[in-house]
Amino acid sequence: MIRRVSLNIIKVIPTIFFAGILCSCENDIEEVNALSSKKNEPIRRGKNVELIHSEKAQIKMRLTAPLMEEYVGEKNYTEMPLGIQVNLYDSLQNVSTKLTANYAIHKTSENIMEAKNDVVVINEKGDKLNTEHLIWLQDSSKIYTNEFVKITTKDEIIMGEGLQSNEDFTKYKILKIKGTIQLKDEEGVNNK
């Protein structure tokens, strides 16, 4: 008789255990939402950051940002949410190109940097690019955008949609020109 009782108990225990698990699996909806809505936190954060890239003891690029945050995950990235300034240097260590923007993100795994919100690029000739979004493909040393662009030179202002350029903004092409305004000097004559 003792044997039969123990066999029945052995059969009943897993059933009770399984039923207990099903009944006890309850989570507070607010707790679940709070956990799932937590923002991905940076692994590193720096204020007033300055990064210098050099080759053969020559500075090629200097990047400054008031705040820089590094994130890891499926795709690693570094964010500069308070803006960025990038200076590119020529072989004589003079600033050849300057880029500023109110926000930037460097997609580390793709080696792409994006600048957004009031992006301004000025090259060594003084040509000035204004746009809201610019993508820098660092592997191919190219910059581009599909957004509205305005380029101001000493002679004219050119507006259009989309731009392709080398990274120092000395050779560029506007994809869809929307208009050109000729600038005049003080005497009312075109500068050309």
C-alpha positions as CSV (number, residue, x, y, z in Angstrom):
1,M,0.0,0.0,0.0
2,I,2.8,2.4,0.7
3,R,4.1,1.8,-2.7
4,R,0.8,2.8,-4.5
5,V,0.6,6.0,-2.6
6,S,4.1,7.1,-3.4
7,L,3.6,6.4,-7.1
8,N,0.4,8.5,-7.1
9,I,2.2,11.3,-5.4
10,I,5.0,11.2,-7.9
11,K,2.5,11.6,-10.7
12,V,0.6,14.4,-9.0
13,I,3.7,16.5,-8.0
14,P,4.7,17.5,-11.6
15,T,1.0,18.4,-12.4
16,I,0.8,20.6,-9.3
17,F,4.2,22.2,-10.1
18,F,3.2,22.9,-13.7
19,A,-0.1,24.4,-12.6
20,G,1.7,26.5,-10.0
21,I,4.0,27.9,-12.6
22,L,1.2,28.9,-14.9
23,C,-0.8,30.6,-12.2
24,S,2.2,32.4,-10.7
25,C,3.4,33.9,-14.0
26,E,2.1,37.4,-13.5
27,N,3.9,40.7,-14.2
28,D,2.8,44.1,-13.4
29,I,2.1,45.8,-16.7
30,E,3.7,49.1,-15.5
31,E,6.9,47.2,-14.5
32,V,7.1,45.5,-17.9
33,N,6.6,48.8,-19.8
34,A,9.2,50.6,-17.6
35,L,11.8,47.9,-18.3
36,S,11.1,47.8,-22.0
37,S,11.1,51.6,-22.5
38,K,14.4,52.2,-20.8
39,K,16.7,54.1,-23.2
40,N,19.9,52.4,-24.2
41,E,22.4,54.0,-21.8
42,P,25.9,55.0,-23.1
43,I,28.9,53.0,-21.9
44,R,31.1,56.1,-22.0
45,R,30.3,59.8,-21.8
46,G,32.7,62.7,-22.3
47,K,32.3,66.5,-22.0
48,N,34.3,69.0,-24.1
49,V,35.9,66.2,-26.1
50,E,38.6,66.7,-28.6
51,L,39.7,63.9,-31.0
52,I,42.7,64.2,-33.3
53,H,43.4,62.0,-36.2
54,S,46.9,62.1,-37.6
55,E,48.9,60.2,-40.2
56,K,52.7,60.2,-40.3
57,A,52.9,62.8,-37.6
58,Q,50.6,65.2,-39.6
59,I,47.2,66.2,-38.2
60,K,44.5,65.3,-40.7
61,M,41.4,66.0,-38.7
62,R,40.4,67.6,-35.4
63,L,36.9,66.9,-34.0
64,T,35.5,68.8,-31.0
65,A,32.1,68.2,-29.3
66,P,30.6,69.5,-26.0
67,L,29.2,66.1,-25.3
68,M,30.1,62.7,-26.7
69,E,28.3,59.4,-25.8
70,E,29.4,55.9,-26.9
71,Y,26.8,53.1,-27.3
72,V,27.3,49.4,-27.8
73,G,24.8,46.9,-29.1
74,E,23.8,45.3,-32.3
75,K,25.4,48.2,-34.1
76,N,27.9,50.4,-32.2
77,Y,27.7,54.1,-32.5
78,T,29.0,57.4,-30.9
79,E,26.5,60.3,-30.6
80,M,27.3,64.0,-30.3
81,P,23.8,65.4,-29.3
82,L,25.0,68.9,-28.6
83,G,26.8,69.6,-31.8
84,I,30.2,69.0,-33.4
85,Q,33.0,70.9,-35.1
86,V,35.4,69.1,-37.5
87,N,38.5,70.7,-39.0
88,L,40.3,69.0,-41.8
89,Y,44.0,70.0,-42.4
90,D,46.1,70.3,-45.5
91,S,49.8,69.2,-45.7
92,L,51.0,72.5,-44.3
93,Q,48.8,72.0,-41.2
94,N,46.3,74.8,-42.2
95,V,42.6,74.3,-41.8
96,S,41.4,73.4,-45.3
97,T,37.8,72.6,-44.5
98,K,35.5,73.2,-41.5
99,L,32.2,71.5,-40.7
100,T,29.8,72.4,-37.9
101,A,26.4,70.9,-37.0
102,N,24.0,70.9,-34.1
103,Y,24.0,67.1,-33.9
104,A,26.2,64.2,-35.2
105,I,26.4,60.5,-35.0
106,H,29.3,58.2,-35.9
107,K,28.1,54.7,-36.9
108,T,31.2,52.9,-35.9
109,S,30.6,49.5,-37.5
110,E,29.8,51.2,-40.9
111,N,32.4,53.9,-40.6
112,I,29.9,56.6,-41.5
113,M,29.4,59.9,-39.8
114,E,26.1,61.9,-40.1
115,A,25.8,65.5,-39.3
116,K,22.3,67.0,-38.8
117,N,20.5,70.2,-38.0
118,D,22.1,73.4,-39.4
119,V,25.1,71.8,-41.1
120,V,27.6,74.2,-42.4
121,V,30.8,73.3,-44.4
122,I,33.3,75.9,-45.5
123,N,36.2,74.9,-47.8
124,E,39.6,76.5,-48.3
125,K,38.3,78.8,-51.1
126,G,35.5,80.1,-48.8
127,D,32.7,78.2,-50.6
128,K,30.0,77.6,-48.0
129,L,27.5,74.7,-47.9
130,N,24.3,74.9,-45.9
131,T,22.1,71.8,-45.4
132,E,20.1,70.0,-42.7
133,H,21.7,66.5,-43.2
134,L,25.1,65.4,-44.5
135,I,26.6,61.9,-44.6
136,W,30.3,61.4,-44.6
137,L,31.4,58.0,-46.0
138,Q,34.8,57.8,-44.3
139,D,36.1,54.7,-46.2
140,S,35.6,56.4,-49.6
141,S,36.3,60.0,-48.4
142,K,33.0,61.2,-49.9
143,I,30.2,63.3,-48.5
144,Y,26.6,63.5,-49.8
145,T,23.1,64.5,-49.0
146,N,19.7,64.1,-50.6
147,E,18.3,67.1,-48.8
148,F,18.0,70.8,-49.8
149,V,21.5,72.4,-50.2
150,K,22.6,76.0,-50.6
151,I,26.2,76.8,-51.7
152,T,27.5,80.3,-51.5
153,T,30.6,81.2,-53.4
154,K,32.1,84.6,-53.9
155,D,30.2,84.9,-57.2
156,E,26.9,83.2,-56.7
157,I,24.4,81.3,-54.6
158,I,23.3,77.9,-55.9
159,M,20.3,76.1,-54.4
160,G,19.2,72.5,-55.1
161,E,18.3,69.0,-53.9
162,G,21.1,66.6,-53.2
163,L,24.9,66.9,-53.3
164,Q,27.9,64.7,-53.9
165,S,31.4,65.8,-53.0
166,N,34.9,64.8,-51.9
167,E,35.4,65.1,-48.1
168,D,37.2,68.4,-48.2
169,F,34.3,70.0,-50.3
170,T,36.6,71.2,-53.1
171,K,34.9,69.2,-55.9
172,Y,31.2,69.0,-55.6
173,K,28.1,68.4,-57.7
174,I,24.5,69.5,-56.9
175,L,22.2,66.7,-58.2
176,K,19.1,68.8,-58.9
177,I,19.8,72.6,-59.2
178,K,16.7,74.6,-58.3
179,G,18.1,78.1,-58.8
180,T,21.2,80.3,-59.1
181,I,21.6,83.9,-57.9
182,Q,24.5,85.9,-59.3
183,L,26.1,88.1,-56.7
184,K,27.1,91.7,-57.5
185,D,30.0,93.7,-56.1
186,E,29.6,97.2,-54.5
187,E,29.5,98.9,-57.9
188,G,26.5,96.7,-59.0
189,V,28.6,94.6,-61.4
190,N,28.6,90.8,-61.4
191,N,31.8,89.5,-59.8
192,K,32.6,87.3,-62.8
